[in-house]
Amino acid sequence: MLDESGAPPASPVLPNPLREGLAEERIPEPAAMVIFGASGDLAHRKLLPALYSLTRDRLLPSRFAIIGFARRPVSDDQFRDEMRAACNEHARRRPLDPELWAAFARNIFYQQGEYEDPGSFLSLKQRLVEIERALGLPGNRVFYLATPPSSFASVIRSLGQAELAPKPPPLGSPKPAGGPPPFARVIIEKPFGTDLDTARALNRDVHETLDERQIYRIDHYLGKETVQNLLVFRFANGIFEPLWNNRFVDHIQITGAESLGVEGRGGYFDHAGILRDMVQNHLLQVLSLVAMEPPVTFEADAVRDEKLKVLKALRHVPSSDFDKQVVRAQYTAGSNAGQTVRGYREERDVSPTSTTETFVALKLYIDSWRWAGVPVYLRSGKRLPKRVTEVSVHFKEAPHLLFGRRGENIRPNVLAIRIQPDEGIALNIGSKLPGPAMEIAPVSMEFRYGTSFGVEPPEAYERLLLDCLLGDNTLFTRADEVEASWAWVTRILRRWGEETPEGQVSLATYPAGTWGPPAAERLITADGRAWRLP
Ligand code: BG6
């Protein structure tokens, strides 16, 4: 891996992505992190708690500053108090350690400003320089865009105009005598565009100011421990890879289910829908890790090159089969954990005539040598019976069944990778029931994170913030990946918006607390298969 200057980074590169526990190898250089949108939910619930937990685990450098930037006029001390309350509520490492908090809070600052105002960025620059001088920081900076997406382009333009994020020297330039210049990196939250055209336009805007090596497009699913474990599971174990193809795999299922509804985010969600909110980013990223070829190394671009190939190989759903391969639906009133809950159209900030989908089920194909003919069934929805994210790989039946009637209970092997909750991996196999008869029953061989390692996995944001500070963008989405997944998703969105001679593609409904509409069942049972009950 090269850093922005084209030179190898100071800290050693380890060949294995499971690098937890090697804390001493992963301490980043002293730096300042500016959080745009510091008054928002993300900063409170995720970012500051993640930074505190990293400090608690001694994974941040001792010289590190956090500068919150937002429109509200708030003093440094008020901001620190708010962040203390936020960390108290949300940090993984709780209760807060008073001494550690005092030291952490001393390096938290607040800067009021407007995202479109060049003057605000000049003031920010001045403040940053003062803070860096006072704390002896070398000028390394990370800018986190936790703002509404409509401000992404203007914040980046303003950073450029204020010369806050200079591009690194081109790759291959001679090493500067005094060592590499300080880094400037930018983390961009989701959603990155709302379709292919807007994603392309945003990439163009961003690239006017920044080099791709400075850009960290965040998809928090890639920071989840079990998602990373997909790579280790596949490529550190010799026994699965030979089976990981269309000779042995019958089909793959991916479920991203949530029991919650839109939870006060109706205004955003009603313009997004589940396809944009969950599938374009999180689930297609998970699919790309499940289906990618082994990369030649674990360097960021080698991994992302392979993921990109999967996204580019997604076959567009043909119009003739659209209704057989794509089901969209919206929840109506129903129940959740024994409580009656309202329908989507009755949610706050949702149009009472909304046709936004809160559930989608898809059947798709990856047109590659490895996966030709293997269907992938994917579903995601709000207000489903439970919160679960799972990938299951369903193997073909044994070629010849020897056991006659006694083998009736033999089921094809299924490898289930549980991403959340109860993170773990289970392999279903057929086993002989104890006793004199040759009776066979399915059993499960299981590994669970909680029981095997006895530790709570770190929050996704902790891992991702740390990786960005270390200059490792393996777990961040590259421009071409984002565009490839939007290219596939946008065709579906267009079709939903079209008036065809048969009328608009229908929107089914399902009562809250169920696994989607009957059409989602038909999508898979029509092929003689069934959704796995996660
Ligand atoms: C977010 C979506 O990106 O991911 C939310 O905007 C969704 O709608 C969330 O609830 C799911 O994340 P997790 O980590 O809870 O599975």
Residues whose N, C-alpha, C, O or C-beta is under 5 A from the ligand:
A	BS01	BG6	D277
